[in-house]
Amino acid sequence: GTMLAAKLLARHRSGADSSKPLYLVTLQRTQPFYERLGFAPVSSPPTEMRLEVAAGSVVARLAAGQNLVCMSSCQHDRKSDT
């Protein structure tokens, strides 16, 4: 999984859309995996993902007892700790 994710990120970073952030939705317990790849939680998902995050949050809590986390590969989108 890590090698595949790293290769996909490298491919994105070398492409024409490299300045655009990548977003993902994951369970809270898998957040450290994506943090090691350079992703960080965002305070608010992009508009296009809000419905997915809202629905997924309900399912994640019911099915896995976990919170859902939206993450970004872009530095300026990241959640502030302040």
C-alpha positions in Angstrom: 0.0 0.0 0.0 2.7 2.5 0.9 4.7 2.0 -2.3 1.6 2.3 -4.4 0.5 5.5 -2.7 4.0 7.0 -2.9 4.1 6.2 -6.6 0.7 7.8 -7.3 1.7 10.9 -5.3 5.0 11.2 -7.2 3.1 10.9 -10.5 0.7 13.6 -9.5 3.6 15.9 -8.4 5.3 15.5 -11.7 2.2 16.2 -13.8 0.5 19.2 -15.2 -1.9 19.4 -12.2 0.8 19.3 -9.6 -0.2 22.6 -8.1 -3.7 21.3 -7.3 -4.1 19.6 -3.9 -5.2 16.0 -3.6 -7.9 15.3 -1.0 -8.8 12.0 0.6 -11.3 10.7 3.2 -10.1 8.1 5.6 -10.9 6.6 9.0 -9.3 8.2 12.0 -7.3 5.1 12.7 -5.6 5.2 9.3 -4.8 8.9 9.4 -1.1 8.2 10.5 -0.5 6.2 7.3 -1.5 9.2 5.1 0.4 11.7 7.4 3.6 9.7 6.6 2.9 10.4 2.9 2.6 14.1 3.5 -1.2 14.5 4.0 -2.7 16.5 6.8 -6.2 16.9 8.1 -8.2 19.9 6.8 -10.7 21.9 8.8 -13.3 21.8 6.0 -13.5 19.5 3.0 -13.8 21.0 -0.5 -17.3 21.7 -1.6 -17.3 18.8 -4.0 -16.6 16.4 -1.1 -18.9 17.7 1.6 -21.8 15.3 0.9 -19.4 12.4 0.8 -17.8 13.4 4.1 -21.2 13.9 5.8 -22.6 10.6 4.6 -19.3 8.8 5.2 -19.1 10.1 8.8 -22.4 8.5 9.7 -21.4 5.2 8.1 -17.9 5.2 9.7 -19.4 5.8 13.2 -22.0 3.1 12.8 -19.9 0.5 11.0 -16.4 1.0 12.5 -17.0 3.2 15.6 -14.5 5.7 14.0 -14.5 9.3 13.0 -13.9 10.2 9.4 -11.0 12.5 8.5 -10.7 14.6 5.4 -7.0 15.2 4.4 -5.1 17.3 1.9 -1.7 17.1 0.3 -1.6 20.9 0.0 0.1 22.9 2.8 -2.3 25.9 2.8 -5.4 23.8 3.2 -4.3 22.1 6.4 -6.0 22.4 9.7 -4.3 24.8 12.1 -3.5 23.6 15.6 -4.1 27.1 17.1 
